[in-house]
Amino acid sequence: MPHTGAVSHPDAPIRLGQFLKLVSLAESGGHARALLDDGAVTVNGEPETRRGRQLRPGDVVEVDLPGGVQRATVEL
């Protein structure tokens, strides 16, 4: 089940593709790329297509999955 709350990551910043896998919103790097290519990912409410986007504490990532929109927040 995907993570829907806040996630601490000690090595901030973290890349979006890594974060999607860390919080189980993507099963693999390829799945993360497909989600981004399909326009299913937003960061802080803005559409995002770059897997290498650097995330910082406080960023909110949402992914539109078949089961509904899932959200995770980057924290220190």
Biopython code that builds the backbone (N, CA, C, O; Angstrom):
import numpy as np
from Bio.PDB.StructureBuilder import StructureBuilder

atoms = [
    (1, "MET", "N", (0.842, -1.185, 0.000)),
    (1, "MET", "CA", (0.000, 0.000, 0.000)),
    (1, "MET", "C", (0.876, 1.233, 0.000)),
    (1, "MET", "O", (1.819, 1.307, 0.787)),
    (2, "PRO", "N", (0.595, 2.210, -0.861)),
    (2, "PRO", "CA", (1.413, 3.419, -0.926)),
    (2, "PRO", "C", (1.368, 4.216, 0.367)),
    (2, "PRO", "O", (0.374, 4.196, 1.093)),
    (3, "HIS", "N", (2.449, 4.909, 0.639)),
    (3, "HIS", "CA", (2.545, 5.789, 1.792)),
    (3, "HIS", "C", (1.740, 7.041, 1.507)),
    (3, "HIS", "O", (1.837, 7.597, 0.413)),
    (4, "THR", "N", (0.955, 7.493, 2.456)),
    (4, "THR", "CA", (0.128, 8.680, 2.218)),
    (4, "THR", "C", (0.420, 9.807, 3.187)),
    (4, "THR", "O", (-0.307, 10.801, 3.204)),
    (5, "GLY", "N", (1.460, 9.684, 3.991)),
    (5, "GLY", "CA", (1.777, 10.725, 4.958)),
    (5, "GLY", "C", (3.121, 11.349, 4.697)),
    (5, "GLY", "O", (3.580, 11.414, 3.556)),
    (6, "ALA", "N", (3.757, 11.812, 5.769)),
    (6, "ALA", "CA", (5.049, 12.470, 5.663)),
    (6, "ALA", "C", (6.168, 11.436, 5.721)),
    (6, "ALA", "O", (6.064, 10.430, 6.422)),
    (7, "VAL", "N", (7.233, 11.697, 4.980)),
    (7, "VAL", "CA", (8.386, 10.803, 4.947)),
    (7, "VAL", "C", (9.637, 11.598, 5.243)),
    (7, "VAL", "O", (9.905, 12.617, 4.606)),
    (8, "SER", "N", (10.401, 11.130, 6.211)),
    (8, "SER", "CA", (11.670, 11.773, 6.525)),
    (8, "SER", "C", (12.747, 11.209, 5.617)),
    (8, "SER", "O", (12.784, 10.008, 5.351)),
    (9, "HIS", "N", (13.611, 12.074, 5.150)),
    (9, "HIS", "CA", (14.736, 11.630, 4.329)),
    (9, "HIS", "C", (15.955, 12.416, 4.773)),
    (9, "HIS", "O", (16.010, 13.629, 4.573)),
    (10, "PRO", "N", (16.931, 11.751, 5.371)),
    (10, "PRO", "CA", (18.075, 12.447, 5.959)),
    (10, "PRO", "C", (19.009, 13.093, 4.945)),
    (10, "PRO", "O", (19.759, 14.002, 5.300)),
    (11, "ASP", "N", (18.984, 12.653, 3.715)),
    (11, "ASP", "CA", (19.914, 13.164, 2.714)),
    (11, "ASP", "C", (19.234, 14.124, 1.750)),
    (11, "ASP", "O", (19.414, 14.016, 0.537)),
    (12, "ALA", "N", (18.449, 15.070, 2.281)),
    (12, "ALA", "CA", (17.772, 16.037, 1.425)),
    (12, "ALA", "C", (18.831, 16.867, 0.710)),
    (12, "ALA", "O", (19.857, 17.154, 1.329)),
    (13, "PRO", "N", (18.664, 17.266, -0.520)),
    (13, "PRO", "CA", (17.479, 16.972, -1.322)),
    (13, "PRO", "C", (17.509, 15.556, -1.894)),
    (13, "PRO", "O", (18.558, 14.915, -1.963)),
    (14, "ILE", "N", (16.346, 15.093, -2.296)),
    (14, "ILE", "CA", (16.196, 13.784, -2.913)),
    (14, "ILE", "C", (15.544, 13.991, -4.273)),
    (14, "ILE", "O", (14.739, 14.908, -4.439)),
    (15, "ARG", "N", (15.874, 13.165, -5.231)),
    (15, "ARG", "CA", (15.288, 13.279, -6.566)),
    (15, "ARG", "C", (13.888, 12.668, -6.566)),
    (15, "ARG", "O", (13.603, 11.719, -5.836)),
    (16, "LEU", "N", (13.033, 13.234, -7.397)),
    (16, "LEU", "CA", (11.635, 12.822, -7.448)),
    (16, "LEU", "C", (11.479, 11.330, -7.747)),
    (16, "LEU", "O", (10.687, 10.653, -7.091)),
    (17, "GLY", "N", (12.219, 10.812, -8.721)),
    (17, "GLY", "CA", (12.119, 9.395, -9.059)),
    (17, "GLY", "C", (12.461, 8.500, -7.873)),
    (17, "GLY", "O", (11.795, 7.491, -7.642)),
    (18, "GLN", "N", (13.503, 8.869, -7.118)),
    (18, "GLN", "CA", (13.889, 8.111, -5.935)),
    (18, "GLN", "C", (12.793, 8.180, -4.877)),
    (18, "GLN", "O", (12.465, 7.176, -4.245)),
    (19, "PHE", "N", (12.236, 9.357, -4.693)),
    (19, "PHE", "CA", (11.199, 9.555, -3.684)),
    (19, "PHE", "C", (9.960, 8.740, -4.002)),
    (19, "PHE", "O", (9.369, 8.136, -3.107)),
    (20, "LEU", "N", (9.561, 8.714, -5.264)),
    (20, "LEU", "CA", (8.380, 7.937, -5.653)),
    (20, "LEU", "C", (8.557, 6.463, -5.301)),
    (20, "LEU", "O", (7.614, 5.808, -4.859)),
    (21, "LYS", "N", (9.776, 5.940, -5.500)),
    (21, "LYS", "CA", (10.046, 4.548, -5.149)),
    (21, "LYS", "C", (10.108, 4.374, -3.633)),
    (21, "LYS", "O", (9.579, 3.396, -3.105)),
    (22, "LEU", "N", (10.745, 5.306, -2.928)),
    (22, "LEU", "CA", (10.891, 5.225, -1.475)),
    (22, "LEU", "C", (9.544, 5.134, -0.759)),
    (22, "LEU", "O", (9.400, 4.388, 0.210)),
    (23, "VAL", "N", (8.566, 5.890, -1.236)),
    (23, "VAL", "CA", (7.253, 5.920, -0.577)),
    (23, "VAL", "C", (6.256, 4.970, -1.240)),
    (23, "VAL", "O", (5.060, 5.021, -0.955)),
    (24, "SER", "N", (6.746, 4.114, -2.115)),
    (24, "SER", "CA", (5.932, 3.082, -2.784)),
    (24, "SER", "C", (4.811, 3.652, -3.653)),
    (24, "SER", "O", (3.766, 3.023, -3.818)),
    (25, "LEU", "N", (5.033, 4.836, -4.201)),
    (25, "LEU", "CA", (4.089, 5.378, -5.183)),
    (25, "LEU", "C", (4.450, 4.895, -6.579)),
    (25, "LEU", "O", (3.636, 4.976, -7.499)),
    (26, "ALA", "N", (5.672, 4.390, -6.739)),
    (26, "ALA", "CA", (6.118, 3.768, -7.988)),
    (26, "ALA", "C", (6.837, 2.479, -7.622)),
    (26, "ALA", "O", (7.575, 2.425, -6.638)),
    (27, "GLU", "N", (6.617, 1.448, -8.415)),
    (27, "GLU", "CA", (7.221, 0.136, -8.152)),
    (27, "GLU", "C", (8.687, 0.067, -8.574)),
    (27, "GLU", "O", (9.459, -0.728, -8.038)),
    (28, "SER", "N", (9.061, 0.899, -9.534)),
    (28, "SER", "CA", (10.422, 0.866, -10.068)),
    (28, "SER", "C", (10.715, 2.213, -10.725)),
    (28, "SER", "O", (9.842, 3.075, -10.830)),
    (29, "GLY", "N", (11.964, 2.373, -11.164)),
    (29, "GLY", "CA", (12.319, 3.588, -11.885)),
    (29, "GLY", "C", (11.537, 3.727, -13.177)),
    (29, "GLY", "O", (11.151, 4.832, -13.559)),
    (30, "GLY", "N", (11.301, 2.605, -13.853)),
    (30, "GLY", "CA", (10.524, 2.621, -15.090)),
    (30, "GLY", "C", (9.076, 3.019, -14.840)),
    (30, "GLY", "O", (8.480, 3.749, -15.631)),
    (31, "HIS", "N", (8.520, 2.540, -13.745)),
    (31, "HIS", "CA", (7.152, 2.898, -13.387)),
    (31, "HIS", "C", (7.077, 4.384, -13.045)),
    (31, "HIS", "O", (6.119, 5.058, -13.424)),
    (32, "ALA", "N", (8.079, 4.898, -12.330)),
    (32, "ALA", "CA", (8.129, 6.325, -12.011)),
    (32, "ALA", "C", (8.157, 7.148, -13.301)),
    (32, "ALA", "O", (7.435, 8.138, -13.422)),
    (33, "ARG", "N", (8.985, 6.741, -14.261)),
    (33, "ARG", "CA", (9.080, 7.445, -15.547)),
    (33, "ARG", "C", (7.728, 7.438, -16.254)),
    (33, "ARG", "O", (7.312, 8.459, -16.803)),
    (34, "ALA", "N", (7.035, 6.292, -16.247)),
    (34, "ALA", "CA", (5.728, 6.192, -16.898)),
    (34, "ALA", "C", (4.710, 7.121, -16.240)),
    (34, "ALA", "O", (3.930, 7.775, -16.931)),
    (35, "LEU", "N", (4.714, 7.181, -14.912)),
    (35, "LEU", "CA", (3.800, 8.083, -14.207)),
    (35, "LEU", "C", (4.072, 9.534, -14.584)),
    (35, "LEU", "O", (3.143, 10.309, -14.811)),
    (36, "LEU", "N", (5.347, 9.893, -14.649)),
    (36, "LEU", "CA", (5.728, 11.263, -15.011)),
    (36, "LEU", "C", (5.350, 11.566, -16.457)),
    (36, "LEU", "O", (4.830, 12.642, -16.752)),
    (37, "ASP", "N", (5.608, 10.626, -17.353)),
    (37, "ASP", "CA", (5.265, 10.814, -18.770)),
    (37, "ASP", "C", (3.761, 10.954, -18.981)),
    (37, "ASP", "O", (3.318, 11.667, -19.881)),
    (38, "ASP", "N", (2.973, 10.265, -18.140)),
    (38, "ASP", "CA", (1.515, 10.304, -18.256)),
    (38, "ASP", "C", (0.904, 11.551, -17.616)),
    (38, "ASP", "O", (-0.306, 11.762, -17.711)),
    (39, "GLY", "N", (1.729, 12.382, -16.964)),
    (39, "GLY", "CA", (1.211, 13.584, -16.315)),
    (39, "GLY", "C", (0.465, 13.298, -15.024)),
    (39, "GLY", "O", (-0.391, 14.079, -14.609)),
    (40, "ALA", "N", (0.790, 12.175, -14.386)),
    (40, "ALA", "CA", (0.079, 11.763, -13.175)),
    (40, "ALA", "C", (0.700, 12.309, -11.895)),
    (40, "ALA", "O", (0.180, 12.060, -10.807)),
    (41, "VAL", "N", (1.817, 13.059, -12.006)),
    (41, "VAL", "CA", (2.545, 13.506, -10.820)),
    (41, "VAL", "C", (2.514, 15.030, -10.722)),
    (41, "VAL", "O", (2.730, 15.738, -11.705)),
    (42, "THR", "N", (2.238, 15.520, -9.499)),
    (42, "THR", "CA", (2.363, 16.953, -9.229)),
    (42, "THR", "C", (3.268, 17.138, -8.016)),
    (42, "THR", "O", (3.318, 16.291, -7.124)),
    (43, "VAL", "N", (3.975, 18.250, -8.001)),
    (43, "VAL", "CA", (4.786, 18.637, -6.852)),
    (43, "VAL", "C", (4.307, 20.022, -6.441)),
    (43, "VAL", "O", (4.362, 20.969, -7.225)),
    (44, "ASN", "N", (3.843, 20.127, -5.216)),
    (44, "ASN", "CA", (3.300, 21.385, -4.691)),
    (44, "ASN", "C", (2.199, 21.926, -5.595)),
    (44, "ASN", "O", (2.086, 23.135, -5.801)),
    (45, "GLY", "N", (1.384, 21.010, -6.135)),
    (45, "GLY", "CA", (0.241, 21.392, -6.949)),
    (45, "GLY", "C", (0.535, 21.685, -8.405)),
    (45, "GLY", "O", (-0.386, 21.976, -9.169)),
    (46, "GLU", "N", (1.794, 21.615, -8.812)),
    (46, "GLU", "CA", (2.194, 21.890, -10.192)),
    (46, "GLU", "C", (2.568, 20.590, -10.902)),
    (46, "GLU", "O", (3.273, 19.765, -10.321)),
    (47, "PRO", "N", (2.118, 20.384, -12.141)),
    (47, "PRO", "CA", (2.501, 19.171, -12.888)),
    (47, "PRO", "C", (4.022, 19.071, -13.010)),
    (47, "PRO", "O", (4.708, 20.072, -13.215)),
    (48, "GLU", "N", (4.530, 17.857, -12.883)),
    (48, "GLU", "CA", (5.975, 17.637, -12.977)),
    (48, "GLU", "C", (6.252, 16.442, -13.867)),
    (48, "GLU", "O", (5.598, 15.406, -13.751)),
    (49, "THR", "N", (7.236, 16.591, -14.767)),
    (49, "THR", "CA", (7.606, 15.513, -15.682)),
    (49, "THR", "C", (9.072, 15.110, -15.546)),
    (49, "THR", "O", (9.517, 14.185, -16.225)),
    (50, "ARG", "N", (9.831, 15.787, -14.682)),
    (50, "ARG", "CA", (11.272, 15.516, -14.550)),
    (50, "ARG", "C", (11.532, 14.546, -13.400)),
    (50, "ARG", "O", (11.290, 14.872, -12.238)),
    (51, "ARG", "N", (12.023, 13.363, -13.728)),
    (51, "ARG", "CA", (12.335, 12.363, -12.718)),
    (51, "ARG", "C", (13.459, 12.851, -11.804)),
    (51, "ARG", "O", (13.508, 12.471, -10.634)),
    (52, "GLY", "N", (14.351, 13.677, -12.313)),
    (52, "GLY", "CA", (15.483, 14.183, -11.545)),
    (52, "GLY", "C", (15.195, 15.434, -10.744)),
    (52, "GLY", "O", (16.111, 15.998, -10.144)),
    (53, "ARG", "N", (13.957, 15.886, -10.714)),
    (53, "ARG", "CA", (13.593, 17.080, -9.943)),
    (53, "ARG", "C", (14.030, 16.905, -8.489)),
    (53, "ARG", "O", (13.747, 15.883, -7.865)),
    (54, "GLN", "N", (14.720, 17.910, -7.962)),
    (54, "GLN", "CA", (15.188, 17.864, -6.578)),
    (54, "GLN", "C", (14.050, 18.268, -5.645)),
    (54, "GLN", "O", (13.456, 19.335, -5.801)),
    (55, "LEU", "N", (13.752, 17.405, -4.676)),
    (55, "LEU", "CA", (12.726, 17.703, -3.684)),
    (55, "LEU", "C", (13.386, 18.183, -2.407)),
    (55, "LEU", "O", (14.494, 17.766, -2.070)),
    (56, "ARG", "N", (12.702, 19.055, -1.708)),
    (56, "ARG", "CA", (13.200, 19.604, -0.456)),
    (56, "ARG", "C", (12.155, 19.404, 0.631)),
    (56, "ARG", "O", (10.987, 19.155, 0.330)),
    (57, "PRO", "N", (12.563, 19.511, 1.892)),
    (57, "PRO", "CA", (11.581, 19.366, 2.975)),
    (57, "PRO", "C", (10.393, 20.313, 2.785)),
    (57, "PRO", "O", (10.561, 21.487, 2.454)),
    (58, "GLY", "N", (9.213, 19.784, 2.997)),
    (58, "GLY", "CA", (7.984, 20.551, 2.831)),
    (58, "GLY", "C", (7.313, 20.351, 1.492)),
    (58, "GLY", "O", (6.137, 20.680, 1.338)),
    (59, "ASP", "N", (8.040, 19.812, 0.509)),
    (59, "ASP", "CA", (7.429, 19.551, -0.794)),
    (59, "ASP", "C", (6.362, 18.471, -0.654)),
    (59, "ASP", "O", (6.543, 17.488, 0.064)),
    (60, "VAL", "N", (5.243, 18.673, -1.356)),
    (60, "VAL", "CA", (4.140, 17.726, -1.346)),
    (60, "VAL", "C", (4.037, 17.107, -2.738)),
    (60, "VAL", "O", (3.859, 17.812, -3.732)),
    (61, "VAL", "N", (4.152, 15.782, -2.794)),
    (61, "VAL", "CA", (4.086, 15.045, -4.060)),
    (61, "VAL", "C", (2.753, 14.301, -4.094)),
    (61, "VAL", "O", (2.409, 13.584, -3.154)),
    (62, "GLU", "N", (2.010, 14.476, -5.180)),
    (62, "GLU", "CA", (0.763, 13.756, -5.379)),
    (62, "GLU", "C", (0.848, 12.964, -6.676)),
    (62, "GLU", "O", (1.378, 13.443, -7.679)),
    (63, "VAL", "N", (0.315, 11.738, -6.638)),
    (63, "VAL", "CA", (0.311, 10.873, -7.814)),
    (63, "VAL", "C", (-1.107, 10.373, -8.018)),
    (63, "VAL", "O", (-1.730, 9.843, -7.098)),
    (64, "ASP", "N", (-1.612, 10.545, -9.238)),
    (64, "ASP", "CA", (-2.951, 10.081, -9.593)),
    (64, "ASP", "C", (-2.844, 8.623, -10.026)),
    (64, "ASP", "O", (-2.473, 8.326, -11.161)),
    (65, "LEU", "N", (-3.173, 7.718, -9.109)),
    (65, "LEU", "CA", (-3.099, 6.283, -9.355)),
    (65, "LEU", "C", (-4.502, 5.736, -9.600)),
    (65, "LEU", "O", (-5.483, 6.411, -9.286)),
    (66, "PRO", "N", (-4.621, 4.519, -10.159)),
    (66, "PRO", "CA", (-5.941, 3.941, -10.413)),
    (66, "PRO", "C", (-6.835, 3.892, -9.165)),
    (66, "PRO", "O", (-8.055, 4.010, -9.282)),
    (67, "GLY", "N", (-6.247, 3.719, -7.980)),
    (67, "GLY", "CA", (-7.027, 3.665, -6.747)),
    (67, "GLY", "C", (-7.339, 5.022, -6.158)),
    (67, "GLY", "O", (-7.965, 5.107, -5.101)),
    (68, "GLY", "N", (-6.915, 6.085, -6.819)),
    (68, "GLY", "CA", (-7.134, 7.446, -6.318)),
    (68, "GLY", "C", (-5.825, 8.173, -6.130)),
    (68, "GLY", "O", (-4.751, 7.584, -6.253)),
    (69, "VAL", "N", (-5.918, 9.446, -5.834)),
    (69, "VAL", "CA", (-4.728, 10.281, -5.659)),
    (69, "VAL", "C", (-4.069, 9.938, -4.326)),
    (69, "VAL", "O", (-4.729, 9.879, -3.289)),
    (70, "GLN", "N", (-2.749, 9.710, -4.371)),
    (70, "GLN", "CA", (-1.952, 9.435, -3.179)),
    (70, "GLN", "C", (-0.999, 10.598, -2.969)),
    (70, "GLN", "O", (-0.493, 11.176, -3.931)),
    (71, "ARG", "N", (-0.752, 10.943, -1.697)),
    (71, "ARG", "CA", (0.082, 12.112, -1.372)),
    (71, "ARG", "C", (1.162, 11.712, -0.372)),
    (71, "ARG", "O", (0.934, 10.889, 0.514)),
    (72, "ALA", "N", (2.352, 12.314, -0.532)),
    (72, "ALA", "CA", (3.438, 12.149, 0.434)),
    (72, "ALA", "C", (4.174, 13.478, 0.545)),
    (72, "ALA", "O", (4.324, 14.199, -0.441)),
    (73, "THR", "N", (4.626, 13.795, 1.743)),
    (73, "THR", "CA", (5.335, 15.043, 2.021)),
    (73, "THR", "C", (6.760, 14.738, 2.439)),
    (73, "THR", "O", (6.991, 13.826, 3.232)),
    (74, "VAL", "N", (7.721, 15.491, 1.917)),
    (74, "VAL", "CA", (9.122, 15.341, 2.297)),
    (74, "VAL", "C", (9.356, 16.123, 3.581)),
    (74, "VAL", "O", (9.016, 17.303, 3.668)),
    (75, "GLU", "N", (9.941, 15.461, 4.582)),
    (75, "GLU", "CA", (10.286, 16.123, 5.851)),
    (75, "GLU", "C", (11.721, 15.845, 6.195)),
    (75, "GLU", "O", (12.320, 14.903, 5.677)),
    (76, "LEU", "N", (12.286, 16.667, 7.077)),
    (76, "LEU", "CA", (13.630, 16.426, 7.593)),
    (76, "LEU", "C", (13.597, 15.323, 8.614)),
    (76, "LEU", "O", (14.636, 14.967, 9.171)),
]
sb = StructureBuilder()
sb.init_structure("model")
sb.init_model(0)
sb.init_chain("A")
sb.init_seg("    ")
for serial, (resi, resn, name, xyz) in enumerate(atoms, 1):
    if name == "N":
        sb.init_residue(resn, " ", resi, " ")
    sb.init_atom(name, np.array(xyz, "f"), 0.0, 1.0, " ", f" {name:<3s}", serial, name[0])
structure = sb.get_structure()
